[in-house]
Amino acid sequence: MTASCKLSELVLPSGHRAVTLENESASVTVLPEKGAEIHSFVNRARGIDVLWKSPWKLSAPGTGLPLAIGNTEPQWMDRYAGGWQEIFPNGGDECVYKGAALSFHGEASISEWDYSVLRNDLSCVKVEFTVALRRSPFRLTRTMIVEANLPGFLMEESIVNQGEEDLHYMWGHHPAVGGTSLDGDCVLQVPARAFQNHGVQISANARIPPGASAAWPWITGKDGRLLDLSKVPPAAERAAEFGYLSDLESGWYGITSRANGFGFGLAWPRDIFPHLWFWQELRGSFAYPWYGRCRVMALEPFTSIPGTGLVNAIAAGTAPLLRAGAKVEANLAAIFYQETEGVLSALGTDGKAKFRR
């Protein structure tokens, strides 16, 4: 079967400009003016978007509530509609680095990116997105590629330090999975050896004590029960967790929805992103912005831990240093696979997957 590729440029009802790359298997929609955010990733055979959508929805460009305080986290969360963000050069809490106030989850995730179409034919669609940051002298380039017969998309990325001094950074990908993708018997395949809970209890419904660590995926919960974190709790159970997976054997994971018969897989270069941030808001967090109404989960490839801002990552020795004028590159792949193919056992950044029976 030959899957014809297609490119569409449109304006969403919210007023955001959007670019959609698709073939017969998958469709991915990007919002260039909103951090080049990946707004949706749809399995076309089943009509399911695996990316979560927040109940406060996508707000129109230029709108938002004024704040009485200078905290950038609620500013980011007010505009967070779910989907998949690129986090750079700061991850988590705002901080000040080299005199620049770095906002929650970084400037790249909220900036307007430019884009240009590099290729558009039946066998391949290729679009390049670029942004030059204002508060740090970094330039980011992301080329997104949909190819015929590939059930997903590829990303080729680079970050350049255009300044004349060396700079630390945090870099990560923030894909939030939700909706029917978490329905029923949902399991994770992750080649990690260790898990550590975040040092602060984020919710009374957190099942794991703050700072607890163990071999992935088994960990002792607050009530003394042994928990298998590779299994997503059912919809009837409230849970909220935040932690880190490390000591990765390779850079990939799969999230399989057995109720839907397919999975979402992500691959990345382990040397660039050696950590996975792991968080679940499974109707277990209350107060702003969750209020017990959100069922969403994410596994996020990241350069650094903890997820509390660049200054803390530097102190922990996990923030990379990019020399003046230097470049770092990374290729990623996001695909769909069928449960009938077996259990995902490997996924490469070329989008090629292996399975075991």
C-alpha positions, 0 to 999 in steps of 0.5 A: 500500500502506498500512503500519499502524503499531504500538507495543509495550512489552515486557521483553527477556530481559535484563530491560531495558524496551523500546519498539518502534515499527514499520510494515510496512517497519521496526521500531525498538526503544528501551531507555529505561533504558539511555540511550534507546539504539536497540537494533535497527533492523530491515528487516522485508522481509528480517528484517535488523537493521542495528545491530551486536550485541557478542559480550559481549551485553546485560547485565542492568540493575544488573550489571557487573564492579567496576573497580580503576581510575577509568577510565569507558571500560571501564565504558561498554564493558562495557555496550556491546551495540552498537546506537545511542547518543546521546552528550552532553555529552562525546564520547570520553575522560573529562574535567573541565569546570567542576568536573564529571567527565564520563564517557566518551561522556557522561552521557546515553548511560548515564542512565535516560530517561523516556518518554511515548506522544504518539500511537498509531494506524494512521497514526503512532506517536510517543513522547517520551523525556526526561532531565535530567542530574545533572552538567550542567544540561541537559535532553534531549528526543527524539521518535521517529516512525514514519509509515505508508509511511515505511521508517524513523523520524524524530527531533525533538530538543532540548537545553536549558541549564537552568543560569544560566551558558553551557556548552560541549558535545559532541553526537553519534549513535553508530549501529554497523552490523554483521552481514549489513549489511556482508556482500559488496559494501558501499559508502558514499555520503557527500557529504564532501570531506575525511577526516583520520585520528585522530592515534593509530594504534589498531591494527597493522591500521590501513591509514592512517598516523596524522594522514594527510588527503586528499580523501574517499574516496581516501587513501594507505595505510601501504603506499603503496597508494591506498585507497578508503574508500567501499568496506568491506573484505571479511570476509577482510581485517582493518582498523581505522580511526578518523578524521573526515569534514568539509567536508560538502556536506550532512548525510546518508549511505547504507550499501548492502549489495549482497549484501542489495540494500538500504541504511541511510540517515541524515540530520541538520542539517549546521549542528548536526552538521558532522562525521562520526566514522568508525570501523571495527573489522573484526576488526583490533583486538586486546586489550580489548574487541575481541580480533579478533572484531568486525566493525562500522563506524560513521559518526557525526554530531557537533558536534565533533572530535577525539573525545577529550573536551570539553576537547580539543574546546573547545581545537580550537574545535569545541565549541558554547556553549549560552547559559544558558536557551537551546535547540538543536534538531535533526531526523534521519531514518533510513530503508531504501532498495532498491538497485533504486531506484538510487544514493542521491544525497540524503536529507532529515531528512523521510525523503525520498530521491533516487536517480540511475541 
